Amino acid sequence: MKVTIEHSFCPYCDEVTELYFRIINTILFSGNEAELRESMRQLEKKTPLDEYFTYGYGARHLAP
């Protein structure tokens, strides 16, 4: 699985920095696309992910 981070990270508050590293760890520990999608859904339920980050798979974003 190829992962691309398209933008640099600007740590403007502690909450965003923590969330960024949770996202990176979620990506790194996912073994395949299905696992990554499920892990990101779980992260979205537990954190304010959509308030700070845009994420997806090319043209197919994870969020509905």
CHARMM internal coordinates of N, CA and C (Angstrom, degrees):
IC EDIT
DIST 1 N 1 CA 1.4417
DIST 1 CA 1 C 1.5285
ANGL 1 N 1 CA 1 C 108.21
DIST 1 C 2 N 1.3205
ANGL 1 CA 1 C 2 N 116.83
DIHE 1 N 1 CA 1 C 2 N 128.26
DIST 2 N 2 CA 1.4600
ANGL 1 C 2 N 2 CA 121.99
DIHE 1 CA 1 C 2 N 2 CA 179.73
DIST 2 CA 2 C 1.5249
ANGL 2 N 2 CA 2 C 109.00
DIHE 1 C 2 N 2 CA 2 C -98.16
DIST 2 C 3 N 1.3164
ANGL 2 CA 2 C 3 N 116.29
DIHE 2 N 2 CA 2 C 3 N 128.67
DIST 3 N 3 CA 1.4614
ANGL 2 C 3 N 3 CA 122.35
DIHE 2 CA 2 C 3 N 3 CA 179.74
DIST 3 CA 3 C 1.5162
ANGL 3 N 3 CA 3 C 108.54
DIHE 2 C 3 N 3 CA 3 C -113.60
DIST 3 C 4 N 1.3305
ANGL 3 CA 3 C 4 N 116.69
DIHE 3 N 3 CA 3 C 4 N 133.69
DIST 4 N 4 CA 1.4555
ANGL 3 C 4 N 4 CA 121.65
DIHE 3 CA 3 C 4 N 4 CA 177.86
DIST 4 CA 4 C 1.5182
ANGL 4 N 4 CA 4 C 109.61
DIHE 3 C 4 N 4 CA 4 C -126.27
DIST 4 C 5 N 1.3183
ANGL 4 CA 4 C 5 N 116.67
DIHE 4 N 4 CA 4 C 5 N 125.98
DIST 5 N 5 CA 1.4601
ANGL 4 C 5 N 5 CA 121.82
DIHE 4 CA 4 C 5 N 5 CA 172.93
DIST 5 CA 5 C 1.5149
ANGL 5 N 5 CA 5 C 105.24
DIHE 4 C 5 N 5 CA 5 C -102.50
DIST 5 C 6 N 1.3303
ANGL 5 CA 5 C 6 N 116.06
DIHE 5 N 5 CA 5 C 6 N 114.51
DIST 6 N 6 CA 1.4584
ANGL 5 C 6 N 6 CA 120.82
DIHE 5 CA 5 C 6 N 6 CA -169.02
DIST 6 CA 6 C 1.5241
ANGL 6 N 6 CA 6 C 115.07
DIHE 5 C 6 N 6 CA 6 C -89.62
DIST 6 C 7 N 1.3154
ANGL 6 CA 6 C 7 N 117.81
DIHE 6 N 6 CA 6 C 7 N -14.30
DIST 7 N 7 CA 1.4592
ANGL 6 C 7 N 7 CA 120.11
DIHE 6 CA 6 C 7 N 7 CA -177.05
DIST 7 CA 7 C 1.5243
ANGL 7 N 7 CA 7 C 110.20
DIHE 6 C 7 N 7 CA 7 C -131.61
DIST 7 C 8 N 1.3191
ANGL 7 CA 7 C 8 N 115.38
DIHE 7 N 7 CA 7 C 8 N 150.86
DIST 8 N 8 CA 1.4595
ANGL 7 C 8 N 8 CA 119.37
DIHE 7 CA 7 C 8 N 8 CA 176.68
DIST 8 CA 8 C 1.5291
ANGL 8 N 8 CA 8 C 109.41
DIHE 7 C 8 N 8 CA 8 C -73.81
DIST 8 C 9 N 1.3075
ANGL 8 CA 8 C 9 N 116.16
DIHE 8 N 8 CA 8 C 9 N 163.60
DIST 9 N 9 CA 1.4595
ANGL 8 C 9 N 9 CA 122.22
DIHE 8 CA 8 C 9 N 9 CA -177.25
DIST 9 CA 9 C 1.5141
ANGL 9 N 9 CA 9 C 110.00
DIHE 8 C 9 N 9 CA 9 C -106.79
DIST 9 C 10 N 1.3220
ANGL 9 CA 9 C 10 N 116.54
DIHE 9 N 9 CA 9 C 10 N 132.75
DIST 10 N 10 CA 1.4579
ANGL 9 C 10 N 10 CA 122.45
DIHE 9 CA 9 C 10 N 10 CA 177.30
DIST 10 CA 10 C 1.5287
ANGL 10 N 10 CA 10 C 107.88
DIHE 9 C 10 N 10 CA 10 C -115.52
DIST 10 C 11 N 1.3227
ANGL 10 CA 10 C 11 N 118.59
DIHE 10 N 10 CA 10 C 11 N 106.65
DIST 11 N 11 CA 1.4666
ANGL 10 C 11 N 11 CA 121.83
DIHE 10 CA 10 C 11 N 11 CA -176.11
DIST 11 CA 11 C 1.5297
ANGL 11 N 11 CA 11 C 112.25
DIHE 10 C 11 N 11 CA 11 C -78.05
DIST 11 C 12 N 1.3266
ANGL 11 CA 11 C 12 N 116.93
DIHE 11 N 11 CA 11 C 12 N 80.44
DIST 12 N 12 CA 1.4605
ANGL 11 C 12 N 12 CA 120.18
DIHE 11 CA 11 C 12 N 12 CA -175.22
DIST 12 CA 12 C 1.5198
ANGL 12 N 12 CA 12 C 113.98
DIHE 11 C 12 N 12 CA 12 C -88.06
DIST 12 C 13 N 1.3376
ANGL 12 CA 12 C 13 N 118.92
DIHE 12 N 12 CA 12 C 13 N -9.43
DIST 13 N 13 CA 1.4648
ANGL 12 C 13 N 13 CA 121.39
DIHE 12 CA 12 C 13 N 13 CA 172.11
DIST 13 CA 13 C 1.5241
ANGL 13 N 13 CA 13 C 109.09
DIHE 12 C 13 N 13 CA 13 C -158.43
DIST 13 C 14 N 1.3257
ANGL 13 CA 13 C 14 N 116.14
DIHE 13 N 13 CA 13 C 14 N 158.69
DIST 14 N 14 CA 1.4657
ANGL 13 C 14 N 14 CA 120.96
DIHE 13 CA 13 C 14 N 14 CA -176.31
DIST 14 CA 14 C 1.5213
ANGL 14 N 14 CA 14 C 112.69
DIHE 13 C 14 N 14 CA 14 C -61.68
DIST 14 C 15 N 1.3390
ANGL 14 CA 14 C 15 N 117.45
DIHE 14 N 14 CA 14 C 15 N -38.66
DIST 15 N 15 CA 1.4622
ANGL 14 C 15 N 15 CA 120.77
DIHE 14 CA 14 C 15 N 15 CA -179.41
DIST 15 CA 15 C 1.5299
ANGL 15 N 15 CA 15 C 111.44
DIHE 14 C 15 N 15 CA 15 C -60.69
DIST 15 C 16 N 1.3161
ANGL 15 CA 15 C 16 N 116.39
DIHE 15 N 15 CA 15 C 16 N -42.41
DIST 16 N 16 CA 1.4598
ANGL 15 C 16 N 16 CA 121.03
DIHE 15 CA 15 C 16 N 16 CA -179.81
DIST 16 CA 16 C 1.5296
ANGL 16 N 16 CA 16 C 110.82
DIHE 15 C 16 N 16 CA 16 C -68.50
DIST 16 C 17 N 1.3050
ANGL 16 CA 16 C 17 N 117.16
DIHE 16 N 16 CA 16 C 17 N -40.58
DIST 17 N 17 CA 1.4616
ANGL 16 C 17 N 17 CA 120.66
DIHE 16 CA 16 C 17 N 17 CA 178.95
DIST 17 CA 17 C 1.5277
ANGL 17 N 17 CA 17 C 110.74
DIHE 16 C 17 N 17 CA 17 C -61.82
DIST 17 C 18 N 1.3323
ANGL 17 CA 17 C 18 N 117.02
DIHE 17 N 17 CA 17 C 18 N -46.23
DIST 18 N 18 CA 1.4653
ANGL 17 C 18 N 18 CA 120.90
DIHE 17 CA 17 C 18 N 18 CA 178.61
DIST 18 CA 18 C 1.5278
ANGL 18 N 18 CA 18 C 110.88
DIHE 17 C 18 N 18 CA 18 C -61.89
DIST 18 C 19 N 1.3190
ANGL 18 CA 18 C 19 N 116.32
DIHE 18 N 18 CA 18 C 19 N -44.36
DIST 19 N 19 CA 1.4571
ANGL 18 C 19 N 19 CA 120.77
DIHE 18 CA 18 C 19 N 19 CA -179.48
DIST 19 CA 19 C 1.5312
ANGL 19 N 19 CA 19 C 111.36
DIHE 18 C 19 N 19 CA 19 C -64.44
DIST 19 C 20 N 1.3171
ANGL 19 CA 19 C 20 N 117.03
DIHE 19 N 19 CA 19 C 20 N -39.87
DIST 20 N 20 CA 1.4638
ANGL 19 C 20 N 20 CA 121.27
DIHE 19 CA 19 C 20 N 20 CA 178.27
DIST 20 CA 20 C 1.5313
ANGL 20 N 20 CA 20 C 110.68
DIHE 19 C 20 N 20 CA 20 C -58.15
DIST 20 C 21 N 1.3215
ANGL 20 CA 20 C 21 N 116.70
DIHE 20 N 20 CA 20 C 21 N -47.09
DIST 21 N 21 CA 1.4615
ANGL 20 C 21 N 21 CA 119.42
DIHE 20 CA 20 C 21 N 21 CA -179.34
DIST 21 CA 21 C 1.5242
ANGL 21 N 21 CA 21 C 112.25
DIHE 20 C 21 N 21 CA 21 C -69.84
DIST 21 C 22 N 1.3245
ANGL 21 CA 21 C 22 N 117.94
DIHE 21 N 21 CA 21 C 22 N -28.83
DIST 22 N 22 CA 1.4696
ANGL 21 C 22 N 22 CA 120.03
DIHE 21 CA 21 C 22 N 22 CA 173.62
DIST 22 CA 22 C 1.5287
ANGL 22 N 22 CA 22 C 110.19
DIHE 21 C 22 N 22 CA 22 C -66.53
DIST 22 C 23 N 1.3267
ANGL 22 CA 22 C 23 N 116.56
DIHE 22 N 22 CA 22 C 23 N -39.06
DIST 23 N 23 CA 1.4707
ANGL 22 C 23 N 23 CA 120.50
DIHE 22 CA 22 C 23 N 23 CA 177.35
DIST 23 CA 23 C 1.5273
ANGL 23 N 23 CA 23 C 110.27
DIHE 22 C 23 N 23 CA 23 C -63.85
DIST 23 C 24 N 1.3242
ANGL 23 CA 23 C 24 N 116.59
DIHE 23 N 23 CA 23 C 24 N -47.96
DIST 24 N 24 CA 1.4661
ANGL 23 C 24 N 24 CA 120.86
DIHE 23 CA 23 C 24 N 24 CA -179.63
DIST 24 CA 24 C 1.5280
ANGL 24 N 24 CA 24 C 110.41
DIHE 23 C 24 N 24 CA 24 C -59.59
DIST 24 C 25 N 1.3249
ANGL 24 CA 24 C 25 N 117.76
DIHE 24 N 24 CA 24 C 25 N -44.34
DIST 25 N 25 CA 1.4642
ANGL 24 C 25 N 25 CA 120.51
DIHE 24 CA 24 C 25 N 25 CA 178.37
DIST 25 CA 25 C 1.5222
ANGL 25 N 25 CA 25 C 111.50
DIHE 24 C 25 N 25 CA 25 C -63.96
DIST 25 C 26 N 1.3185
ANGL 25 CA 25 C 26 N 117.28
DIHE 25 N 25 CA 25 C 26 N -39.26
DIST 26 N 26 CA 1.4648
ANGL 25 C 26 N 26 CA 121.06
DIHE 25 CA 25 C 26 N 26 CA 177.37
DIST 26 CA 26 C 1.5219
ANGL 26 N 26 CA 26 C 110.12
DIHE 25 C 26 N 26 CA 26 C -60.10
DIST 26 C 27 N 1.3124
ANGL 26 CA 26 C 27 N 116.61
DIHE 26 N 26 CA 26 C 27 N -44.09
DIST 27 N 27 CA 1.4666
ANGL 26 C 27 N 27 CA 121.24
DIHE 26 CA 26 C 27 N 27 CA 178.80
DIST 27 CA 27 C 1.5320
ANGL 27 N 27 CA 27 C 110.70
DIHE 26 C 27 N 27 CA 27 C -63.48
DIST 27 C 28 N 1.3236
ANGL 27 CA 27 C 28 N 115.94
DIHE 27 N 27 CA 27 C 28 N -48.31
DIST 28 N 28 CA 1.4638
ANGL 27 C 28 N 28 CA 120.26
DIHE 27 CA 27 C 28 N 28 CA -175.61
DIST 28 CA 28 C 1.5231
ANGL 28 N 28 CA 28 C 113.34
DIHE 27 C 28 N 28 CA 28 C -65.83
DIST 28 C 29 N 1.3256
ANGL 28 CA 28 C 29 N 117.65
DIHE 28 N 28 CA 28 C 29 N -32.45
DIST 29 N 29 CA 1.4618
ANGL 28 C 29 N 29 CA 120.50
DIHE 28 CA 28 C 29 N 29 CA -177.20
DIST 29 CA 29 C 1.5231
ANGL 29 N 29 CA 29 C 113.42
DIHE 28 C 29 N 29 CA 29 C -91.25
DIST 29 C 30 N 1.3209
ANGL 29 CA 29 C 30 N 117.97
DIHE 29 N 29 CA 29 C 30 N -0.47
DIST 30 N 30 CA 1.4649
ANGL 29 C 30 N 30 CA 121.22
DIHE 29 CA 29 C 30 N 30 CA 177.53
DIST 30 CA 30 C 1.5250
ANGL 30 N 30 CA 30 C 109.32
DIHE 29 C 30 N 30 CA 30 C -85.20
DIST 30 C 31 N 1.3237
ANGL 30 CA 30 C 31 N 115.80
DIHE 30 N 30 CA 30 C 31 N 132.38
DIST 31 N 31 CA 1.4572
ANGL 30 C 31 N 31 CA 120.52
DIHE 30 CA 30 C 31 N 31 CA -177.15
DIST 31 CA 31 C 1.5130
ANGL 31 N 31 CA 31 C 114.53
DIHE 30 C 31 N 31 CA 31 C -87.31
DIST 31 C 32 N 1.3364
ANGL 31 CA 31 C 32 N 116.39
DIHE 31 N 31 CA 31 C 32 N -21.74
DIST 32 N 32 CA 1.4599
ANGL 31 C 32 N 32 CA 120.32
DIHE 31 CA 31 C 32 N 32 CA -178.98
DIST 32 CA 32 C 1.5309
ANGL 32 N 32 CA 32 C 109.28
DIHE 31 C 32 N 32 CA 32 C -156.20
DIST 32 C 33 N 1.3109
ANGL 32 CA 32 C 33 N 116.60
DIHE 32 N 32 CA 32 C 33 N 176.06
DIST 33 N 33 CA 1.4621
ANGL 32 C 33 N 33 CA 121.21
DIHE 32 CA 32 C 33 N 33 CA -175.64
DIST 33 CA 33 C 1.5258
ANGL 33 N 33 CA 33 C 112.14
DIHE 32 C 33 N 33 CA 33 C -62.99
DIST 33 C 34 N 1.3107
ANGL 33 CA 33 C 34 N 117.84
DIHE 33 N 33 CA 33 C 34 N -42.08
DIST 34 N 34 CA 1.4677
ANGL 33 C 34 N 34 CA 120.85
DIHE 33 CA 33 C 34 N 34 CA -178.83
DIST 34 CA 34 C 1.5271
ANGL 34 N 34 CA 34 C 111.03
DIHE 33 C 34 N 34 CA 34 C -62.68
DIST 34 C 35 N 1.3073
ANGL 34 CA 34 C 35 N 116.16
DIHE 34 N 34 CA 34 C 35 N -42.34
DIST 35 N 35 CA 1.4624
ANGL 34 C 35 N 35 CA 120.93
DIHE 34 CA 34 C 35 N 35 CA 178.27
DIST 35 CA 35 C 1.5266
ANGL 35 N 35 CA 35 C 110.71
DIHE 34 C 35 N 35 CA 35 C -65.31
DIST 35 C 36 N 1.3198
ANGL 35 CA 35 C 36 N 116.86
DIHE 35 N 35 CA 35 C 36 N -40.83
DIST 36 N 36 CA 1.4581
ANGL 35 C 36 N 36 CA 121.02
DIHE 35 CA 35 C 36 N 36 CA 178.14
DIST 36 CA 36 C 1.5221
ANGL 36 N 36 CA 36 C 111.13
DIHE 35 C 36 N 36 CA 36 C -63.47
DIST 36 C 37 N 1.3165
ANGL 36 CA 36 C 37 N 117.23
DIHE 36 N 36 CA 36 C 37 N -45.28
DIST 37 N 37 CA 1.4655
ANGL 36 C 37 N 37 CA 120.72
DIHE 36 CA 36 C 37 N 37 CA 179.00
DIST 37 CA 37 C 1.5276
ANGL 37 N 37 CA 37 C 111.18
DIHE 36 C 37 N 37 CA 37 C -59.49
DIST 37 C 38 N 1.3208
ANGL 37 CA 37 C 38 N 116.77
DIHE 37 N 37 CA 37 C 38 N -45.41
DIST 38 N 38 CA 1.4660
ANGL 37 C 38 N 38 CA 120.44
DIHE 37 CA 37 C 38 N 38 CA -179.93
DIST 38 CA 38 C 1.5259
ANGL 38 N 38 CA 38 C 111.02
DIHE 37 C 38 N 38 CA 38 C -65.97
DIST 38 C 39 N 1.3127
ANGL 38 CA 38 C 39 N 117.27
DIHE 38 N 38 CA 38 C 39 N -42.13
DIST 39 N 39 CA 1.4638
ANGL 38 C 39 N 39 CA 121.19
DIHE 38 CA 38 C 39 N 39 CA 179.09
DIST 39 CA 39 C 1.5240
ANGL 39 N 39 CA 39 C 111.35
DIHE 38 C 39 N 39 CA 39 C -63.59
DIST 39 C 40 N 1.3196
ANGL 39 CA 39 C 40 N 117.09
DIHE 39 N 39 CA 39 C 40 N -39.24
DIST 40 N 40 CA 1.4657
ANGL 39 C 40 N 40 CA 120.42
DIHE 39 CA 39 C 40 N 40 CA 177.90
DIST 40 CA 40 C 1.5271
ANGL 40 N 40 CA 40 C 110.71
DIHE 39 C 40 N 40 CA 40 C -68.19
DIST 40 C 41 N 1.3274
ANGL 40 CA 40 C 41 N 118.31
DIHE 40 N 40 CA 40 C 41 N -37.34
DIST 41 N 41 CA 1.4708
ANGL 40 C 41 N 41 CA 121.00
DIHE 40 CA 40 C 41 N 41 CA 175.70
DIST 41 CA 41 C 1.5276
ANGL 41 N 41 CA 41 C 110.40
DIHE 40 C 41 N 41 CA 41 C -61.26
DIST 41 C 42 N 1.3264
ANGL 41 CA 41 C 42 N 116.28
DIHE 41 N 41 CA 41 C 42 N -42.78
DIST 42 N 42 CA 1.4614
ANGL 41 C 42 N 42 CA 120.54
DIHE 41 CA 41 C 42 N 42 CA 178.62
DIST 42 CA 42 C 1.5298
ANGL 42 N 42 CA 42 C 110.80
DIHE 41 C 42 N 42 CA 42 C -64.78
DIST 42 C 43 N 1.3146
ANGL 42 CA 42 C 43 N 117.06
DIHE 42 N 42 CA 42 C 43 N -42.24
DIST 43 N 43 CA 1.4592
ANGL 42 C 43 N 43 CA 121.18
DIHE 42 CA 42 C 43 N 43 CA 178.34
DIST 43 CA 43 C 1.5225
ANGL 43 N 43 CA 43 C 110.44
DIHE 42 C 43 N 43 CA 43 C -63.50
DIST 43 C 44 N 1.3220
ANGL 43 CA 43 C 44 N 116.79
DIHE 43 N 43 CA 43 C 44 N -39.32
DIST 44 N 44 CA 1.4596
ANGL 43 C 44 N 44 CA 121.46
DIHE 43 CA 43 C 44 N 44 CA 179.14
DIST 44 CA 44 C 1.5287
ANGL 44 N 44 CA 44 C 111.16
DIHE 43 C 44 N 44 CA 44 C -62.83
DIST 44 C 45 N 1.3229
ANGL 44 CA 44 C 45 N 117.68
DIHE 44 N 44 CA 44 C 45 N -36.35
DIST 45 N 45 CA 1.4663
ANGL 44 C 45 N 45 CA 121.86
DIHE 44 CA 44 C 45 N 45 CA 179.11
DIST 45 CA 45 C 1.5259
ANGL 45 N 45 CA 45 C 111.91
DIHE 44 C 45 N 45 CA 45 C -69.59
DIST 45 C 46 N 1.3324
ANGL 45 CA 45 C 46 N 117.08
DIHE 45 N 45 CA 45 C 46 N -31.67
DIST 46 N 46 CA 1.4610
ANGL 45 C 46 N 46 CA 122.33
DIHE 45 CA 45 C 46 N 46 CA -173.83
DIST 46 CA 46 C 1.5267
ANGL 46 N 46 CA 46 C 114.22
DIHE 45 C 46 N 46 CA 46 C -93.02
DIST 46 C 47 N 1.3174
ANGL 46 CA 46 C 47 N 117.48
DIHE 46 N 46 CA 46 C 47 N -16.61
DIST 47 N 47 CA 1.4681
ANGL 46 C 47 N 47 CA 121.19
DIHE 46 CA 46 C 47 N 47 CA -172.55
DIST 47 CA 47 C 1.5333
ANGL 47 N 47 CA 47 C 110.94
DIHE 46 C 47 N 47 CA 47 C -136.16
DIST 47 C 48 N 1.3418
ANGL 47 CA 47 C 48 N 117.61
DIHE 47 N 47 CA 47 C 48 N 165.40
DIST 48 N 48 CA 1.4696
ANGL 47 C 48 N 48 CA 121.21
DIHE 47 CA 47 C 48 N 48 CA 175.19
DIST 48 CA 48 C 1.5315
ANGL 48 N 48 CA 48 C 111.79
DIHE 47 C 48 N 48 CA 48 C -83.31
DIST 48 C 49 N 1.3057
ANGL 48 CA 48 C 49 N 117.14
DIHE 48 N 48 CA 48 C 49 N 50.19
DIST 49 N 49 CA 1.4634
ANGL 48 C 49 N 49 CA 123.81
DIHE 48 CA 48 C 49 N 49 CA -174.41
DIST 49 CA 49 C 1.5281
ANGL 49 N 49 CA 49 C 112.67
DIHE 48 C 49 N 49 CA 49 C -54.39
DIST 49 C 50 N 1.3177
ANGL 49 CA 49 C 50 N 117.28
DIHE 49 N 49 CA 49 C 50 N -47.27
DIST 50 N 50 CA 1.4666
ANGL 49 C 50 N 50 CA 121.36
DIHE 49 CA 49 C 50 N 50 CA -176.63
DIST 50 CA 50 C 1.5254
ANGL 50 N 50 CA 50 C 113.80
DIHE 49 C 50 N 50 CA 50 C -67.67
DIST 50 C 51 N 1.3196
ANGL 50 CA 50 C 51 N 117.25
DIHE 50 N 50 CA 50 C 51 N -19.85
DIST 51 N 51 CA 1.4639
ANGL 50 C 51 N 51 CA 120.02
DIHE 50 CA 50 C 51 N 51 CA 179.33
DIST 51 CA 51 C 1.5237
ANGL 51 N 51 CA 51 C 111.97
DIHE 50 C 51 N 51 CA 51 C -71.21
DIST 51 C 52 N 1.3220
ANGL 51 CA 51 C 52 N 116.76
DIHE 51 N 51 CA 51 C 52 N -26.91
DIST 52 N 52 CA 1.4587
ANGL 51 C 52 N 52 CA 120.81
DIHE 51 CA 51 C 52 N 52 CA -172.56
DIST 52 CA 52 C 1.5211
ANGL 52 N 52 CA 52 C 115.68
DIHE 51 C 52 N 52 CA 52 C -117.54
DIST 52 C 53 N 1.3350
ANGL 52 CA 52 C 53 N 117.84
DIHE 52 N 52 CA 52 C 53 N -25.38
DIST 53 N 53 CA 1.4574
ANGL 52 C 53 N 53 CA 119.89
DIHE 52 CA 52 C 53 N 53 CA -170.88
DIST 53 CA 53 C 1.5216
ANGL 53 N 53 CA 53 C 112.68
DIHE 52 C 53 N 53 CA 53 C -130.65
DIST 53 C 54 N 1.3346
ANGL 53 CA 53 C 54 N 115.20
DIHE 53 N 53 CA 53 C 54 N 147.57
DIST 54 N 54 CA 1.4548
ANGL 53 C 54 N 54 CA 123.47
DIHE 53 CA 53 C 54 N 54 CA 170.01
DIST 54 CA 54 C 1.5225
ANGL 54 N 54 CA 54 C 105.90
DIHE 53 C 54 N 54 CA 54 C -108.74
DIST 54 C 55 N 1.3153
ANGL 54 CA 54 C 55 N 117.02
DIHE 54 N 54 CA 54 C 55 N 131.59
DIST 55 N 55 CA 1.4570
ANGL 54 C 55 N 55 CA 119.91
DIHE 54 CA 54 C 55 N 55 CA -175.05
DIST 55 CA 55 C 1.5153
ANGL 55 N 55 CA 55 C 109.65
DIHE 54 C 55 N 55 CA 55 C -146.04
DIST 55 C 56 N 1.3261
ANGL 55 CA 55 C 56 N 116.46
DIHE 55 N 55 CA 55 C 56 N 159.74
DIST 56 N 56 CA 1.4553
ANGL 55 C 56 N 56 CA 119.36
DIHE 55 CA 55 C 56 N 56 CA 178.21
DIST 56 CA 56 C 1.5086
ANGL 56 N 56 CA 56 C 112.36
DIHE 55 C 56 N 56 CA 56 C 168.57
DIST 56 C 57 N 1.3262
ANGL 56 CA 56 C 57 N 114.56
DIHE 56 N 56 CA 56 C 57 N -176.83
DIST 57 N 57 CA 1.4610
ANGL 56 C 57 N 57 CA 123.07
DIHE 56 CA 56 C 57 N 57 CA 178.31
DIST 57 CA 57 C 1.5181
ANGL 57 N 57 CA 57 C 107.55
DIHE 56 C 57 N 57 CA 57 C -111.60
DIST 57 C 58 N 1.2967
ANGL 57 CA 57 C 58 N 117.37
DIHE 57 N 57 CA 57 C 58 N 90.85
DIST 58 N 58 CA 1.4629
ANGL 57 C 58 N 58 CA 119.71
DIHE 57 CA 57 C 58 N 58 CA -179.04
DIST 58 CA 58 C 1.5146
ANGL 58 N 58 CA 58 C 110.25
DIHE 57 C 58 N 58 CA 58 C 56.81
DIST 58 C 59 N 1.3156
ANGL 58 CA 58 C 59 N 117.08
DIHE 58 N 58 CA 58 C 59 N -123.79
DIST 59 N 59 CA 1.4649
ANGL 58 C 59 N 59 CA 121.40
DIHE 58 CA 58 C 59 N 59 CA -179.74
DIST 59 CA 59 C 1.5227
ANGL 59 N 59 CA 59 C 112.04
DIHE 58 C 59 N 59 CA 59 C -80.12
DIST 59 C 60 N 1.3135
ANGL 59 CA 59 C 60 N 117.67
DIHE 59 N 59 CA 59 C 60 N -13.38
DIST 60 N 60 CA 1.4709
ANGL 59 C 60 N 60 CA 121.81
DIHE 59 CA 59 C 60 N 60 CA -178.41
DIST 60 CA 60 C 1.5185
ANGL 60 N 60 CA 60 C 110.04
DIHE 59 C 60 N 60 CA 60 C -102.21
DIST 60 C 61 N 1.3049
ANGL 60 CA 60 C 61 N 116.25
DIHE 60 N 60 CA 60 C 61 N 95.37
DIST 61 N 61 CA 1.4583
ANGL 60 C 61 N 61 CA 119.71
DIHE 60 CA 60 C 61 N 61 CA -179.61
DIST 61 CA 61 C 1.5123
ANGL 61 N 61 CA 61 C 110.77
DIHE 60 C 61 N 61 CA 61 C -78.26
DIST 61 C 62 N 1.3282
ANGL 61 CA 61 C 62 N 115.82
DIHE 61 N 61 CA 61 C 62 N 152.55
DIST 62 N 62 CA 1.4577
ANGL 61 C 62 N 62 CA 121.48
DIHE 61 CA 61 C 62 N 62 CA -178.55
DIST 62 CA 62 C 1.5175
ANGL 62 N 62 CA 62 C 111.92
DIHE 61 C 62 N 62 CA 62 C -67.81
DIST 62 C 63 N 1.3137
ANGL 62 CA 62 C 63 N 116.93
DIHE 62 N 62 CA 62 C 63 N -39.86
DIST 63 N 63 CA 1.4642
ANGL 62 C 63 N 63 CA 120.12
DIHE 62 CA 62 C 63 N 63 CA -178.10
DIST 63 CA 63 C 1.5252
ANGL 63 N 63 CA 63 C 109.52
DIHE 62 C 63 N 63 CA 63 C -69.14
DIST 63 C 64 N 1.3379
ANGL 63 CA 63 C 64 N 117.19
DIHE 63 N 63 CA 63 C 64 N 143.68
DIST 64 N 64 CA 1.4754
ANGL 63 C 64 N 64 CA 119.86
DIHE 63 CA 63 C 64 N 64 CA -178.50
DIST 64 CA 64 C 1.5066
ANGL 64 N 64 CA 64 C 113.47
DIHE 63 C 64 N 64 CA 64 C -65.52
END
COOR INIT
IC SEED 1 N 1 CA 1 C
IC BUILD
